[in-house]
Structures are given as structure tokens and as C-alpha cells.
Amino acid sequence: FSAYWNQVSPENAGKWESVEPVRGQMNWGQLDQAYNHARSNGLPFKQHTFVWGSQEPRWLGSLGAQQQAEEVEDFMRQYCQRYPQTQYIDVVNEPLHQPASYREALGGAGSTGWDWIVWSFQKARQHCPNARLLINEYGIINDANALNRYKGIVNILKSRGLIDGVGIQSHYFS
């Protein structure tokens, strides 16, 4: 792995559903393995992802809004305490195509139109102050409307000093 790659991202192992499939029962095993490999080989580690509308814990939907927000923050806090040397974090993944089902609990659209994303970045910055915070989206390269919406989110985060990088994920070009 280290001969061909210069960064470790745990893919599914870092997603909340994989770490906490049962409320209150954390399974850090695969994430530990990826993080420790990165650390022992001098590779940057990138967490993927904190807030995403796909692969979110199924149990989250049965909670009230306040409990949902508390659980999101608790996942971030526990992650950041366990992996303090994480260099990069995809805080919000695919906000245009797969927004979190619990986004209303995080502020919903609010005054910015994207308060749930702002809240997510504020909490990530609070709990992981040394990591570079990223947002990631796909399907914007050939879609001017999506690109403009994505740029709007990025500019809101930039104006608050909450974002350090922007991901543009591509699956297919036509």
C-alpha cells in the first residue's frame, strides 16, 4: 500500500454507521487499523466522513432532534479524542446529492440556507482543532446549477473560517 499511495482514507471504516451500528456500542477496530497504518508509515490520515445522508446509523432516525444533534457531536468528539493526529476530515460529504436525514436537528436551512453544514463544521473545528476540514461533493463538474450551489456553501464556510479544502469527486465524465 505505502509503495503506491501517499495518504490513508478508511473509506467505509470511518463512516458513522460502521463505527456505531448499535447506539452506544462503538466498533473502532477497522478505523484503528487504518489510522495506525498511516501513523506508523508517516502517511497523512483523512477521516471519511462525519455527516452524510448515506450510511448513517439506522437507530438515529428514532431519536428526537436534540438527541440527534447530541449524538452527531458525540461521534465527532469521540473520534477526535481517539484520533488526534488526523490531518484531514471530510466533515460533510455530498450535501447536494445525499444530505443528512437529520439535518433539521443540526439547524436545517436556517438563515444561510445551509445552517446544518455550518453547525457540522463548527463542531468539527471545536473537537478537532488541528485537522484540516473538508467538504466533498460529486456531480458538479458538468452541472452549473450544482456547481453554483456548492460554491455558495463553500463561500459561507470560508466567510466563517471553517473550511480548509474542497473536494470534487468524479465518477464519470461524458
Secondary structure, DSSP 8 states (H G I E B T S, - for coil): -TTT-S-B--GGGGSHHHH-SBTTB---HHHHHHHHHHHHTT--BEEEEEE-SSS--GGGGGS-HHHHHHHHHHHHHHHHHH-TT--EEEEEE-TTTS--TTGGGGT-STTTS-HHHHHHHHHHHHH-TTSEEEEEEES-TT-HHHHHHHHHHHHHHHHTT--SEEEEE-S---
